[in-house]
């Protein structure tokens, strides 16, 4: 019987500034992916709108679980997303430096 491929995955929220533009994404390599956003490696929304501050993330047991959560959150009202960030990161500090320690 085949064993399911489980791997840690992340849902994350980036912000352009304190109350700026938000972006929700998923990845299996959070450190690499945020580095890509910060260094504008990939063309697209985050590069165009300078959205590169990691203000929230959540760990999942699988990419499929993270993707489900991302899709759910993308349907949320902006206030709900802001409340989630405020709950875990009230000062909205960039969490990326804490990942690189």
N, C-alpha and C positions, 0 to 999 in steps of 0.2 A: 504494500500500500504506500503510495507516494506521501512524503512529508511536505506539509505546506512550508513555503519559503517565508520565514518571518524575519523582518529586519526593522530596526528602529526608524521611524520617520517623524517629521516635524511639521506642524502648521505654525506659521509665523506671521506677524504683522509688522510692517515697516511704516514709518511716518517720515514726511519730508521735514517737518519741524514740530514744535509743541502742539499746535492744533491744526496742522496742515493736512495734506493729502495722505490717505492710507492705502496700503497695498497688502493683500493677503495672499500667501503662497504656501506651497508644500515642498519638502525636499527630504532626501535621505542623508544629506551631508550639510548640516546647518552652517558650520563654520565656512566651508567652501562657498556655499550659495550666498551668504551675506557678504563675504569678501567680493564676490562677483558683482553684487549690487553696489557696494561701496566704490569699486574701481570701474564701474560703468562698462563692464566687459561685454554684456549682452544688450543689443539694442532693444528698445521697447519702452513700456510705460514708466518703469522706475528710473531709467536713464533720462528719459524726456522730462520728467517732473521732479527729478532729483530726490527720489524717495529712497533713502538708504539707512535710516536709523531704526535698528531693531528695538522695538518697544514691548514686544510680547511674543512668547512662543510656548508651544505645548508639545509634549512628547507622546508618540503613539507607538503601539507594538507592530504596526504594519503600514506600508504605504497606502493600502486600500482604506484603512481606518482614518489615516490623515487626510486622504482625498475626500472622504465622506464629510469629515468635519470642515474642511475648507469650503466645500460646496454649500454646506449648511450656513456657515458664517458669511459667505458672500451674499446670501439672501437677507441677512440681518439689516436692520436700520443702522445708520451711522452711530446713533446714540448708544445702541447696544454694544457696538464694537468699542466705543470710547469707554463705556462702563467696565468692560472686561479689562482693558488696559489699565484704567484707574485702580481697579481692585488689586491687581498684581504689581503695578509699577506706577504708583501715584505721581511721581515726579517725572515720569516719562523719560528716564535716562536711557541712553543708548546701551543696550545690554551686550552688544558685540564685544567690547573689551573684556568683559567677564568670561566670555567663552574662550578667549585666547590665553588665559592665565595658566 
